[in-house]
Amino acid sequence: MRIIGYIEHPVLKITVFKMDNKISIKFESGLYEQTYKFRSGDTISNLGDVKK
């Protein structure tokens, strides 16, 4: 898994990862974190698609 980018947000730390054919987006705030996973090619295939 590698980090492909970050998305600026005033409260959350948002990190975008890519591994094989999956993209994961992790939201962090203090002690809490939540991750969403998407298959590449559905409608998300790169960092630009995630930012949309």
C-alpha distance matrix in Angstrom:
0.0 3.8 7.0 9.4 12.3 14.5 17.5 20.8 22.6 25.6 24.7 21.0 17.9 15.7 12.0 10.2 6.4 5.7 4.5 7.9 10.6 9.4 9.3 9.3 11.9 12.7 16.3 17.6 21.3 22.8 22.1 20.7 17.4 16.7 13.7 14.3 12.4 13.6 13.8 13.6 17.3 19.0 19.9 16.5 14.9 14.2 14.6 18.3 18.4 16.7 19.2 22.1
3.8 0.0 3.8 6.3 9.2 11.8 15.2 18.3 20.6 23.6 23.2 19.7 16.3 14.1 10.3 8.6 5.5 5.6 6.6 9.8 12.1 11.0 9.8 10.0 11.7 12.5 15.9 17.1 20.7 22.3 22.2 21.1 17.8 17.4 14.6 15.3 13.8 14.8 15.2 14.3 17.6 19.6 19.8 16.2 14.3 12.6 12.4 16.2 17.0 15.4 17.4 20.5
7.0 3.8 0.0 3.8 5.7 8.1 11.5 14.6 17.0 20.1 19.9 16.6 13.1 10.9 7.2 5.9 4.4 6.4 9.0 12.4 13.9 12.1 9.8 9.4 9.9 10.6 13.4 14.7 18.2 20.0 20.4 19.3 16.2 16.0 13.6 14.4 13.7 14.7 15.8 14.8 17.9 19.6 19.0 15.3 13.8 11.4 10.2 13.9 15.1 13.1 14.5 18.0
9.4 6.3 3.8 0.0 3.8 7.4 10.3 13.7 16.5 19.9 20.3 17.2 14.1 11.4 8.1 5.8 5.5 6.5 9.9 12.5 13.3 11.9 9.3 9.9 10.2 11.9 14.5 16.4 19.8 22.1 22.9 21.5 18.2 17.6 15.0 14.9 14.1 14.2 15.0 13.2 15.9 17.7 16.7 13.0 11.2 8.2 6.9 10.5 12.1 10.7 12.0 15.3
12.3 9.2 5.7 3.8 0.0 3.8 6.9 10.0 13.0 16.3 17.1 14.3 11.2 8.7 6.2 5.3 7.2 9.5 13.1 15.9 16.3 14.4 11.1 10.9 9.8 11.0 12.7 14.4 17.4 19.8 21.2 19.9 16.9 16.6 14.7 15.0 15.0 15.5 17.0 15.5 17.9 19.2 17.6 13.9 12.9 9.6 6.7 9.7 11.9 9.9 10.1 13.8
14.5 11.8 8.1 7.4 3.8 0.0 3.8 6.5 9.4 12.6 13.3 10.7 7.8 5.7 4.6 5.9 9.0 12.1 15.6 18.7 18.9 16.4 12.8 11.6 9.3 9.6 10.3 11.7 14.3 16.8 18.7 17.4 14.8 14.9 13.7 14.5 15.5 16.4 18.6 17.6 19.9 20.7 18.8 15.3 15.1 12.0 8.6 10.9 12.8 10.1 9.5 13.3
17.5 15.2 11.5 10.3 6.9 3.8 0.0 3.8 6.4 10.1 11.3 9.1 7.5 5.3 6.5 7.8 11.5 14.4 18.0 21.0 20.5 17.8 14.0 12.7 9.7 10.2 9.8 11.6 13.7 16.7 18.9 17.3 15.0 14.7 14.0 14.4 15.9 16.6 19.2 18.3 20.2 20.4 18.0 14.9 15.6 12.7 9.0 10.2 11.8 9.0 7.2 10.8
20.8 18.3 14.6 13.7 10.0 6.5 3.8 0.0 3.8 6.9 9.0 8.1 7.3 7.0 9.2 11.3 15.0 18.0 21.6 24.7 24.3 21.5 17.7 16.1 12.8 12.6 11.1 12.1 13.1 15.9 18.7 17.6 16.0 16.3 16.4 17.1 19.2 20.1 22.8 22.0 23.8 23.8 21.2 18.4 19.2 16.3 12.5 13.1 14.9 12.2 9.7 12.9
22.6 20.6 17.0 16.5 13.0 9.4 6.4 3.8 0.0 3.8 5.7 5.5 6.7 7.3 10.6 13.1 16.8 20.0 23.4 26.6 26.0 22.9 19.1 17.0 13.4 12.5 10.0 10.6 10.8 13.9 16.8 15.6 14.5 15.0 15.8 16.8 19.4 20.7 23.8 23.6 25.4 24.8 22.3 19.8 21.2 18.7 15.1 15.6 16.7 13.7 11.3 13.9
25.6 23.6 20.1 19.9 16.3 12.6 10.1 6.9 3.8 0.0 3.8 6.2 8.3 10.2 13.7 16.5 20.1 23.5 26.8 30.1 29.6 26.4 22.7 20.3 16.6 15.2 12.1 11.7 10.6 13.1 16.5 15.8 15.7 16.8 18.3 19.7 22.6 24.1 27.4 27.3 29.1 28.4 26.0 23.5 25.0 22.5 18.9 19.3 20.4 17.5 15.0 17.3
24.7 23.2 19.9 20.3 17.1 13.3 11.3 9.0 5.7 3.8 0.0 3.8 7.0 9.5 13.1 16.2 19.5 23.1 26.1 29.5 29.1 25.6 22.1 19.2 15.5 13.4 10.0 8.9 7.1 9.6 13.0 12.2 12.5 14.0 16.1 18.0 21.2 23.2 26.7 27.1 29.2 28.3 26.2 23.8 25.5 23.3 19.9 20.8 21.4 18.1 16.3 18.7
21.0 19.7 16.6 17.2 14.3 10.7 9.1 8.1 5.5 6.2 3.8 0.0 3.8 6.0 9.6 12.8 15.9 19.5 22.4 25.8 25.5 22.0 18.5 15.5 11.9 9.6 6.3 5.6 5.3 8.6 11.4 10.1 9.5 10.8 12.5 14.5 17.6 19.8 23.3 23.8 26.1 25.3 23.5 20.9 22.4 20.4 17.2 18.6 19.0 15.4 14.3 17.0
17.9 16.3 13.1 14.1 11.2 7.8 7.5 7.3 6.7 8.3 7.0 3.8 0.0 3.8 6.6 10.2 13.0 16.8 19.6 23.2 23.3 20.0 16.5 13.6 10.3 8.0 5.8 5.1 6.6 9.3 11.6 10.7 9.3 10.7 11.7 13.9 16.5 18.7 21.9 22.1 24.7 24.4 22.8 19.8 20.7 18.4 15.2 17.2 18.0 14.5 13.7 16.9
15.7 14.1 10.9 11.4 8.7 5.7 5.3 7.0 7.3 10.2 9.5 6.0 3.8 0.0 3.8 6.8 10.1 13.6 16.7 20.1 19.8 16.6 13.0 10.4 6.9 5.6 4.7 6.5 9.2 12.3 13.9 12.2 9.7 9.8 9.6 11.1 13.3 15.2 18.3 18.4 20.9 20.7 19.0 15.9 16.9 14.8 11.8 13.9 14.4 10.8 10.5 13.8
12.0 10.3 7.2 8.1 6.2 4.6 6.5 9.2 10.6 13.7 13.1 9.6 6.6 3.8 0.0 3.8 6.6 10.3 13.3 16.8 17.0 14.0 10.5 8.2 5.8 5.2 6.8 8.4 11.8 14.3 15.4 13.8 10.8 10.7 9.4 10.7 12.0 13.8 16.4 16.2 19.1 19.4 18.2 14.8 15.0 12.8 10.1 13.1 13.8 10.5 11.1 14.6
10.2 8.6 5.9 5.8 5.3 5.9 7.8 11.3 13.1 16.5 16.2 12.8 10.2 6.8 3.8 0.0 3.8 7.0 10.4 13.6 13.5 10.6 7.1 5.8 4.6 6.4 9.1 11.6 15.1 17.8 18.5 16.5 13.1 12.0 9.6 9.7 9.9 10.9 13.1 12.6 15.5 16.1 15.1 11.4 11.4 9.3 7.3 10.7 11.1 8.1 9.8 13.1
6.4 5.5 4.4 5.5 7.2 9.0 11.5 15.0 16.8 20.1 19.5 15.9 13.0 10.1 6.6 3.8 0.0 3.8 6.8 10.2 10.9 8.3 5.7 5.0 6.4 8.0 11.5 13.6 17.4 19.6 19.7 17.9 14.3 13.2 10.1 10.3 9.3 10.4 11.8 11.3 14.7 15.9 15.7 12.1 11.2 9.8 9.1 12.8 12.9 10.6 13.0 15.9
5.7 5.6 6.4 6.5 9.5 12.1 14.4 18.0 20.0 23.5 23.1 19.5 16.8 13.6 10.3 7.0 3.8 0.0 3.8 6.7 7.5 5.9 4.6 6.3 9.0 11.3 14.9 17.3 21.0 23.3 23.2 21.2 17.5 16.0 12.5 11.8 9.6 9.6 9.8 8.8 12.3 14.1 14.4 11.0 9.3 8.6 9.5 13.1 12.9 11.5 14.4 16.8
4.5 6.6 9.0 9.9 13.1 15.6 18.0 21.6 23.4 26.8 26.1 22.4 19.6 16.7 13.3 10.4 6.8 3.8 0.0 3.8 6.0 5.4 6.5 8.1 11.5 13.5 17.2 19.4 23.2 25.2 24.5 22.6 18.9 17.3 13.8 13.1 10.3 10.5 9.7 9.4 13.0 14.9 16.2 13.2 11.4 11.7 13.1 16.6 16.0 14.8 17.9 20.2
7.9 9.8 12.4 12.5 15.9 18.7 21.0 24.7 26.6 30.1 29.5 25.8 23.2 20.1 16.8 13.6 10.2 6.7 3.8 0.0 3.8 5.7 8.4 10.9 14.5 16.8 20.6 23.0 26.7 28.8 28.1 26.0 22.3 20.4 16.7 15.5 12.1 11.3 9.2 8.5 11.6 14.0 15.9 13.5 11.3 12.4 14.8 17.8 16.9 16.5 19.9 21.6
10.6 12.1 13.9 13.3 16.3 18.9 20.5 24.3 26.0 29.6 29.1 25.5 23.3 19.8 17.0 13.5 10.9 7.5 6.0 3.8 0.0 3.8 7.0 10.2 13.7 16.6 20.2 23.0 26.8 29.2 28.6 26.1 22.3 19.9 16.1 14.1 10.4 8.6 5.9 5.1 8.1 10.3 12.4 10.5 8.8 10.9 13.7 16.2 14.7 14.6 18.2 19.3
9.4 11.0 12.1 11.9 14.4 16.4 17.8 21.5 22.9 26.4 25.6 22.0 20.0 16.6 14.0 10.6 8.3 5.9 5.4 5.7 3.8 0.0 3.8 6.6 10.1 13.0 16.5 19.4 23.1 25.6 25.0 22.4 18.6 16.1 12.3 10.3 6.7 5.6 4.4 5.1 8.8 10.0 11.6 9.3 8.5 10.2 12.2 15.0 13.3 12.3 15.9 17.3
9.3 9.8 9.8 9.3 11.1 12.8 14.0 17.7 19.1 22.7 22.1 18.5 16.5 13.0 10.5 7.1 5.7 4.6 6.5 8.4 7.0 3.8 0.0 3.8 6.8 10.0 13.4 16.5 20.1 22.9 22.7 20.1 16.3 13.9 10.2 8.4 5.8 5.2 6.2 6.2 9.7 10.4 10.9 7.7 7.5 8.1 9.1 12.1 10.6 9.0 12.5 14.3
9.3 10.0 9.4 9.9 10.9 11.6 12.7 16.1 17.0 20.3 19.2 15.5 13.6 10.4 8.2 5.8 5.0 6.3 8.1 10.9 10.2 6.6 3.8 0.0 3.8 6.4 10.0 12.9 16.6 19.2 18.9 16.3 12.5 10.2 6.6 5.6 4.3 6.2 8.7 9.7 13.1 13.1 13.3 10.2 10.8 10.8 10.6 13.7 12.4 9.7 12.7 14.9
11.9 11.7 9.9 10.2 9.8 9.3 9.7 12.8 13.4 16.6 15.5 11.9 10.3 6.9 5.8 4.6 6.4 9.0 11.5 14.5 13.7 10.1 6.8 3.8 0.0 3.8 6.7 10.0 13.5 16.5 16.7 14.0 10.4 8.3 5.5 5.3 6.5 8.4 11.6 12.3 15.2 14.8 14.1 11.1 12.3 11.4 10.0 12.8 11.8 8.3 10.5 13.0
12.7 12.5 10.6 11.9 11.0 9.6 10.2 12.6 12.5 15.2 13.4 9.6 8.0 5.6 5.2 6.4 8.0 11.3 13.5 16.8 16.6 13.0 10.0 6.4 3.8 0.0 3.8 6.5 10.2 12.9 13.0 10.4 6.8 5.7 4.3 6.5 8.8 11.6 14.8 15.9 18.9 18.4 17.8 14.8 16.0 14.9 13.0 15.8 15.2 11.6 13.0 15.8
16.3 15.9 13.4 14.5 12.7 10.3 9.8 11.1 10.0 12.1 10.0 6.3 5.8 4.7 6.8 9.1 11.5 14.9 17.2 20.6 20.2 16.5 13.4 10.0 6.7 3.8 0.0 3.8 6.9 10.2 10.9 8.3 5.5 5.3 6.3 8.6 11.7 14.4 17.9 18.9 21.6 20.8 19.7 17.0 18.6 17.3 14.9 17.1 16.7 12.9 13.4 16.0
17.6 17.1 14.7 16.4 14.4 11.7 11.6 12.1 10.6 11.7 8.9 5.6 5.1 6.5 8.4 11.6 13.6 17.3 19.4 23.0 23.0 19.4 16.5 12.9 10.0 6.5 3.8 0.0 3.8 6.5 7.6 5.8 4.3 6.7 8.8 11.8 14.8 17.8 21.2 22.3 25.2 24.5 23.5 20.7 22.0 20.4 17.8 20.1 20.1 16.3 16.5 19.3
21.3 20.7 18.2 19.8 17.4 14.3 13.7 13.1 10.8 10.6 7.1 5.3 6.6 9.2 11.8 15.1 17.4 21.0 23.2 26.7 26.8 23.1 20.1 16.6 13.5 10.2 6.9 3.8 0.0 3.8 6.2 5.3 6.3 9.1 12.0 14.9 18.2 21.2 24.7 25.8 28.5 27.6 26.4 23.8 25.3 23.7 20.9 22.8 22.9 19.1 18.8 21.4
22.8 22.3 20.0 22.1 19.8 16.8 16.7 15.9 13.9 13.1 9.6 8.6 9.3 12.3 14.3 17.8 19.6 23.3 25.2 28.8 29.2 25.6 22.9 19.2 16.5 12.9 10.2 6.5 3.8 0.0 3.8 5.6 8.0 11.5 14.5 17.8 20.9 24.1 27.5 28.8 31.7 30.9 29.9 27.2 28.5 26.7 24.0 26.1 26.4 22.6 22.3 25.0
22.1 22.2 20.4 22.9 21.2 18.7 18.9 18.7 16.8 16.5 13.0 11.4 11.6 13.9 15.4 18.5 19.7 23.2 24.5 28.1 28.6 25.0 22.7 18.9 16.7 13.0 10.9 7.6 6.2 3.8 0.0 3.8 6.9 10.5 13.6 17.2 20.2 23.6 26.9 28.6 31.7 30.8 30.3 27.6 28.9 27.6 25.2 27.6 27.5 23.8 24.0 26.7
20.7 21.1 19.3 21.5 19.9 17.4 17.3 17.6 15.6 15.8 12.2 10.1 10.7 12.2 13.8 16.5 17.9 21.2 22.6 26.0 26.1 22.4 20.1 16.3 14.0 10.4 8.3 5.8 5.3 5.6 3.8 0.0 3.8 7.0 10.5 13.8 17.0 20.5 23.9 25.7 28.7 27.6 27.1 24.7 26.2 25.2 23.0 25.4 24.8 21.0 21.5 24.0
17.4 17.8 16.2 18.2 16.9 14.8 15.0 16.0 14.5 15.7 12.5 9.5 9.3 9.7 10.8 13.1 14.3 17.5 18.9 22.3 22.3 18.6 16.3 12.5 10.4 6.8 5.5 4.3 6.3 8.0 6.9 3.8 0.0 3.8 6.8 10.3 13.4 16.8 20.2 22.0 25.0 24.0 23.6 21.1 22.6 21.7 19.7 22.2 21.6 17.8 18.7 21.2
16.7 17.4 16.0 17.6 16.6 14.9 14.7 16.3 15.0 16.8 14.0 10.8 10.7 9.8 10.7 12.0 13.2 16.0 17.3 20.4 19.9 16.1 13.9 10.2 8.3 5.7 5.3 6.7 9.1 11.5 10.5 7.0 3.8 0.0 3.8 6.9 10.2 13.6 17.1 19.2 22.0 20.7 20.5 18.3 20.1 19.7 18.1 20.5 19.3 15.6 17.0 19.1
13.7 14.6 13.6 15.0 14.7 13.7 14.0 16.4 15.8 18.3 16.1 12.5 11.7 9.6 9.4 9.6 10.1 12.5 13.8 16.7 16.1 12.3 10.2 6.6 5.5 4.3 6.3 8.8 12.0 14.5 13.6 10.5 6.8 3.8 0.0 3.8 6.6 10.1 13.5 15.5 18.5 17.4 17.5 15.1 16.7 16.6 15.5 18.1 16.7 13.3 15.4 17.4
14.3 15.3 14.4 14.9 15.0 14.5 14.4 17.1 16.8 19.7 18.0 14.5 13.9 11.1 10.7 9.7 10.3 11.8 13.1 15.5 14.1 10.3 8.4 5.6 5.3 6.5 8.6 11.8 14.9 17.8 17.2 13.8 10.3 6.9 3.8 0.0 3.8 6.8 10.4 12.7 15.3 13.9 14.1 12.1 14.1 14.6 14.1 16.4 14.3 11.3 13.9 15.3
12.4 13.8 13.7 14.1 15.0 15.5 15.9 19.2 19.4 22.6 21.2 17.6 16.5 13.3 12.0 9.9 9.3 9.6 10.3 12.1 10.4 6.7 5.8 4.3 6.5 8.8 11.7 14.8 18.2 20.9 20.2 17.0 13.4 10.2 6.6 3.8 0.0 3.8 7.0 9.5 12.4 11.4 12.4 10.4 11.9 13.0 13.5 16.0 13.7 11.3 14.6 15.9
13.6 14.8 14.7 14.2 15.5 16.4 16.6 20.1 20.7 24.1 23.2 19.8 18.7 15.2 13.8 10.9 10.4 9.6 10.5 11.3 8.6 5.6 5.2 6.2 8.4 11.6 14.4 17.8 21.2 24.1 23.6 20.5 16.8 13.6 10.1 6.8 3.8 0.0 3.8 6.3 8.8 7.7 8.9 7.3 9.0 11.0 12.3 14.3 11.6 10.1 13.8 14.4
13.8 15.2 15.8 15.0 17.0 18.6 19.2 22.8 23.8 27.4 26.7 23.3 21.9 18.3 16.4 13.1 11.8 9.8 9.7 9.2 5.9 4.4 6.2 8.7 11.6 14.8 17.9 21.2 24.7 27.5 26.9 23.9 20.2 17.1 13.5 10.4 7.0 3.8 0.0 3.8 6.3 6.1 8.6 7.5 8.1 11.0 13.3 15.2 12.5 12.1 15.9 16.3
13.6 14.3 14.8 13.2 15.5 17.6 18.3 22.0 23.6 27.3 27.1 23.8 22.1 18.4 16.2 12.6 11.3 8.8 9.4 8.5 5.1 5.1 6.2 9.7 12.3 15.9 18.9 22.3 25.8 28.8 28.6 25.7 22.0 19.2 15.5 12.7 9.5 6.3 3.8 0.0 3.8 5.8 7.4 5.7 4.8 8.0 11.1 12.7 10.4 10.9 14.5 15.0
17.3 17.6 17.9 15.9 17.9 19.9 20.2 23.8 25.4 29.1 29.2 26.1 24.7 20.9 19.1 15.5 14.7 12.3 13.0 11.6 8.1 8.8 9.7 13.1 15.2 18.9 21.6 25.2 28.5 31.7 31.7 28.7 25.0 22.0 18.5 15.3 12.4 8.8 6.3 3.8 0.0 3.8 5.5 5.8 5.3 9.1 12.4 13.0 10.3 11.9 15.3 14.9
19.0 19.6 19.6 17.7 19.2 20.7 20.4 23.8 24.8 28.4 28.3 25.3 24.4 20.7 19.4 16.1 15.9 14.1 14.9 14.0 10.3 10.0 10.4 13.1 14.8 18.4 20.8 24.5 27.6 30.9 30.8 27.6 24.0 20.7 17.4 13.9 11.4 7.7 6.1 5.8 3.8 0.0 3.8 5.7 7.5 11.0 13.7 14.0 10.6 11.7 15.0 14.0
19.9 19.8 19.0 16.7 17.6 18.8 18.0 21.2 22.3 26.0 26.2 23.5 22.8 19.0 18.2 15.1 15.7 14.4 16.2 15.9 12.4 11.6 10.9 13.3 14.1 17.8 19.7 23.5 26.4 29.9 30.3 27.1 23.6 20.5 17.5 14.1 12.4 8.9 8.6 7.4 5.5 3.8 0.0 3.8 6.5 9.4 11.5 11.0 7.4 9.1 12.0 10.5
16.5 16.2 15.3 13.0 13.9 15.3 14.9 18.4 19.8 23.5 23.8 20.9 19.8 15.9 14.8 11.4 12.1 11.0 13.2 13.5 10.5 9.3 7.7 10.2 11.1 14.8 17.0 20.7 23.8 27.2 27.6 24.7 21.1 18.3 15.1 12.1 10.4 7.3 7.5 5.7 5.8 5.7 3.8 0.0 3.8 6.1 8.1 8.5 5.2 6.2 9.6 9.4
14.9 14.3 13.8 11.2 12.9 15.1 15.6 19.2 21.2 25.0 25.5 22.4 20.7 16.9 15.0 11.4 11.2 9.3 11.4 11.3 8.8 8.5 7.5 10.8 12.3 16.0 18.6 22.0 25.3 28.5 28.9 26.2 22.6 20.1 16.7 14.1 11.9 9.0 8.1 4.8 5.3 7.5 6.5 3.8 0.0 3.8 7.2 8.3 6.4 7.9 11.1 11.6
14.2 12.6 11.4 8.2 9.6 12.0 12.7 16.3 18.7 22.5 23.3 20.4 18.4 14.8 12.8 9.3 9.8 8.6 11.7 12.4 10.9 10.2 8.1 10.8 11.4 14.9 17.3 20.4 23.7 26.7 27.6 25.2 21.7 19.7 16.6 14.6 13.0 11.0 11.0 8.0 9.1 11.0 9.4 6.1 3.8 0.0 3.8 5.5 5.5 6.6 9.0 10.5
14.6 12.4 10.2 6.9 6.7 8.6 9.0 12.5 15.1 18.9 19.9 17.2 15.2 11.8 10.1 7.3 9.1 9.5 13.1 14.8 13.7 12.2 9.1 10.6 10.0 13.0 14.9 17.8 20.9 24.0 25.2 23.0 19.7 18.1 15.5 14.1 13.5 12.3 13.3 11.1 12.4 13.7 11.5 8.1 7.2 3.8 0.0 3.8 5.4 5.1 6.3 8.9
18.3 16.2 13.9 10.5 9.7 10.9 10.2 13.1 15.6 19.3 20.8 18.6 17.2 13.9 13.1 10.7 12.8 13.1 16.6 17.8 16.2 15.0 12.1 13.7 12.8 15.8 17.1 20.1 22.8 26.1 27.6 25.4 22.2 20.5 18.1 16.4 16.0 14.3 15.2 12.7 13.0 14.0 11.0 8.5 8.3 5.5 3.8 0.0 3.8 5.4 5.2 6.5
18.4 17.0 15.1 12.1 11.9 12.8 11.8 14.9 16.7 20.4 21.4 19.0 18.0 14.4 13.8 11.1 12.9 12.9 16.0 16.9 14.7 13.3 10.6 12.4 11.8 15.2 16.7 20.1 22.9 26.4 27.5 24.8 21.6 19.3 16.7 14.3 13.7 11.6 12.5 10.4 10.3 10.6 7.4 5.2 6.4 5.5 5.4 3.8 0.0 3.8 5.5 5.3
16.7 15.4 13.1 10.7 9.9 10.1 9.0 12.2 13.7 17.5 18.1 15.4 14.5 10.8 10.5 8.1 10.6 11.5 14.8 16.5 14.6 12.3 9.0 9.7 8.3 11.6 12.9 16.3 19.1 22.6 23.8 21.0 17.8 15.6 13.3 11.3 11.3 10.1 12.1 10.9 11.9 11.7 9.1 6.2 7.9 6.6 5.1 5.4 3.8 0.0 3.8 5.5
19.2 17.4 14.5 12.0 10.1 9.5 7.2 9.7 11.3 15.0 16.3 14.3 13.7 10.5 11.1 9.8 13.0 14.4 17.9 19.9 18.2 15.9 12.5 12.7 10.5 13.0 13.4 16.5 18.8 22.3 24.0 21.5 18.7 17.0 15.4 13.9 14.6 13.8 15.9 14.5 15.3 15.0 12.0 9.6 11.1 9.0 6.3 5.2 5.5 3.8 0.0 3.8
22.1 20.5 18.0 15.3 13.8 13.3 10.8 12.9 13.9 17.3 18.7 17.0 16.9 13.8 14.6 13.1 15.9 16.8 20.2 21.6 19.3 17.3 14.3 14.9 13.0 15.8 16.0 19.3 21.4 25.0 26.7 24.0 21.2 19.1 17.4 15.3 15.9 14.4 16.3 15.0 14.9 14.0 10.5 9.4 11.6 10.5 8.9 6.5 5.3 5.5 3.8 0.0
